[in-house]
Amino acid sequence: MRPASEWGPASRTLRQRDPSRLTERFRDPLAVAEARWENEGGAEEGEKLRDLGSRLALDPEPPLRLDLTAWALRRRPRNTVDRWDGTSYRRALALAEGPVAFSVTQAGRSDAPALTVVLYERGGTHVEEGVRDSIERLLGLRADLSGFYRMARSDDVLGPLAARFRGVKPPRFPTVYESLLNAVAVQQLSLESGLSLLNRLAATHGKAVRAEGALLHAFPRPHDLANLEPAALRALGFSGRKAATIIELSRAVVDGRVDLELLETLSDSEAVSRLMTVHGIGRWSAEYVLLRGLGRLHVFPGDDVGARNNLARWLGLAPPLDYDAVARAVSRWQPYAGMVYFHLLLDRLEAAGELQGGAAPK
């Protein structure tokens, strides 16, 4: 583990926002972060984007249910970076060309899906290719799950679960960096608490754009966070250890000492080993990145307490399951253990009454 003093300064200087621009009642740093969703704060905070009339048509691999896939990505209603309003998925992205917001809606049956993307962006910069690539990754649109469904049809345990949530695709965060910060945020916390931290992080340090009356914040990029001091993230509710991990990682990415996207070329064991050299990253966080950042569908994060409990409940096993017991239990569904993970997440959301909105395409 490198000491913090060895992580060099970022190559760019961030312009810090002045919280005094917000109303007096939002003096507390946590309240300031939450209030940014309501405060426009000038063009930088909430410039209204125009609908450029730009539409993208996407033809994903069937079957697809956009609603289920959006919920597998969101995890909880509290998530305000990835939004679902019952008919469309919306998000902002910080692309190299500038910030862009988009909405995605589905037409057609789940076995013949068609998606329409509406773009909202600054100026006339053409960012369609970047948005298309990001959406295909976020929503797993190119994942061919025919082998998974063949397996499910002949499996008395998996079959009913797969049939209930037929059409969910394996979502991925748009960057490995975002998947890693998501893992750090929820370490040793409830998912709801971790998502609140991420919402505040995006609201305070992510680029803000307004589309169809909603203020959307892109997830921060490494150089958005690299020049911060840990106190800035502690003010949002992050622990000192998590704040140090996020800032150290961001600086390492900015100055080129870490290239997270190169993890795509490594084996599972190599990627986990490389990730665990980062201060504050353990096996659970590394495996979370393998599944949700790198899209490795054979990975079921065995240290995920919630997922282990979901698995034990589904299989009628006595909890708690340890790491090795999880691996044995899901081995029969390889190489699709990660799809079992996503299906059990949806099962839990449905049981909690949180799969909201929108009629399912038939």
Phi, psi and omega in degrees: 000128179282138171293154185301329183294342181273352180272116187289164180291155178290158184276350180234154179256124179280142172274116182283138178277148183265111181298344180293346176291342176276167182291160187301331186288351181252055180282324182294134183302322179295320179293324177301314181298315180294325185290341181298340177289336181258336186266131180278324171057029179089181187298321183295323183282328184198053179298131181285123179270146179262145173289110184283000185076010181274122180235136174247138175253124180244139179241089184285163173295127177281161354279158177218132163240111182298323183297313181294321181293319177299321179290325176295329176284316185290318180078320180210154177299338183294339182295118179251002172278314175255119189243145176225123184254012181104336178228337184221150174260132183229147180196157169251147178233145173258093180269167179300328181282349182131173181288145180217143173244154180211160170232149180232130175232155181249138170235158178086168180290161179297332179274355175217062189283149172223131182247140174245129179249128174253129181258142172231126185206165174284136173060206183249017181300134180272115183236017186303319183296316179296320179293316180301313180298319181294318181294318180299325178285311181305317187256007177058035191292337182262003180289123177268108184256020182299322178295323177297315182289327174296318178298316184295323182297333182256013183238117184293337180272308183286327187308307181298323179293315180295325179292321180297323185244030179302129179110347176291134176257158180281107182284156176222148171293152184294337176222156175296324178303313180296322178296322182290319178291327174297317179297316180298317185298323187265001178302128174057028176225163169293156179299321179299317180294319178297320179294326176298319176299316181294322176301314180295321179299314180293318182294330184268323189237000178265154177294135184253135177221151181246131180219127179052042176082355181254137176270115182251140178245126174289153176291139183299148174267166181307317183285349173286337186245344191296330183269002180284158168261154181308328181301329180295324178277329175297327178295339177270355179111355178289145173291163178300321180295315180294320179300316180296318180299313183296315182289318179297317178296316181300317179295320180295323177291316182297317184271007170086006179281342179229128174240095186294329182292339177292346177300337179303331186271354185263155172291168179304310184295322178293317180295317179297315179299317180296316181295324183285355171281346178282132178306126175090004181250121178249191185296318181299311181299319181296316180290328175300318178292322178302317182279305189270345178256322183255352175071032180271101192285354176274356185266125170242107185301105190287347178263002180283109186298316180297317180293321177297319179293320176299318180295314180298319180296316182295320184269357181069033179263153180283120176282164358274146173272140174269179186302313182292324178294322176298313181300319179294318184295322184267357184299331182292343182251016176288145010264040184235030180299328178294328176292325174300318178305311182292321179295322179290328173298313179296322178301317180292319178297320178296317180297329180274001179073027186253001175277083191266146161078141170085129174285140181287134172298137182264000000 
